[in-house]
Amino acid sequence: MTEKLLRIVWVDRPEVSVFDLPETSVWGPFTATSVVDLGAQSSHDAIASAEAALLCLPSGAKAAPIPWAALSAVSADAAVLVLADTMDGATQQRLLNTGVQDVVLQPDAASLAQRVRLAVQRKQVELEARKAYATDLGTGLPNRQQLIEHMSQLLALREREPKPVSVLAFRIEGLQGVESGHGVESANVVRRKIAVRLRAGVRASDVVASLGGDVFAVLLPSTESATDAEYVVQKLLRSLRDPFKIAGTEVPITAHVGVAQYPDDGKQPEPLLRHASTGALLGAYGMKDSANE
């Protein structure tokens, strides 16, 4: 029996089904919970802590609409398998293009345990590759591409469950001076220190990303008002005021911040990032003095 326990979430599982995961299997062990409505936040939370989600769909004339947006969102981080009695090839292909790892039909129900285990392994390889490709090596933060991907999934969810989202763009001044006076590696050290302070100043559910060079972004998935975003801005600016030191020498760093709100300032990642970046360039919020003054 395989050593690693796989956490499985059944989604919309009917009381009677040909699909099941045996208690003992060479592809196990498994532990399972059940949820209903893939689009519900509680379902997303359950799937986020699992390795795989098994979405049960009716077939034929009784088929319910497939929750495409929610399916795309949960497929980003978990291995999702769709289980159905029958399904046409075009729909199967669309599911796979959406991010579903596998489509299991009734004739293949006996192989479900094997297909779950293999789907989880494929997903883990995919996530490791994505992490390596989508990480800013200088800071260890997600890069612009990864941030846009995360925003796309979040905004798709917000289409179903409307709630304000805030995007903050931080433009850092002084890094070029550090590089000129102390070298490239010293500038990278300061960038890493900035990343640590930004990450420490927000919630675990918030995303801090590097947009390259001297620009950072913070994604707040749930804010009730612009006032909430401004509170976070001021908190992070205060954290950046503490002195940055290189070889015992304080280096002058300042920051300017722009804020974009979904849906008022845009409903797609790129317009929101542009709005926030423009605000940072114009100094919508900023430090009047350098960080060590």
Salt bridges, closest charged atoms under 4 A:
ASP20 OD1 - ARG13 NH2 3.12
ASP37 OD1 - ARG160 NH2 3.89
GLU51 OE2 - ARG7 NH2 2.34
ASP77 OD1 - ARG130 NH1 3.94
ASP102 OD2 - ARG115 NE 2.90
ASP108 OD2 - ARG115 NH1 3.47
GLU126 OE2 - LYS123 NZ 2.96
GLU126 OE2 - ARG130 NH2 3.27
ASP136 OD2 - ARG191 NH1 3.76
GLU149 OE2 - ARG130 NH1 3.34
GLU173 OE2 - ARG171 NH1 2.71
GLU173 OE2 - HIS256 NE2 3.81
GLU185 OE2 - ARG192 NH2 2.72
ASP206 OD1 - ARG203 NH2 3.00
ASP265 OD2 - HIS275 NE2 3.64
GLU270 OE1 - ARG144 NH2 3.01
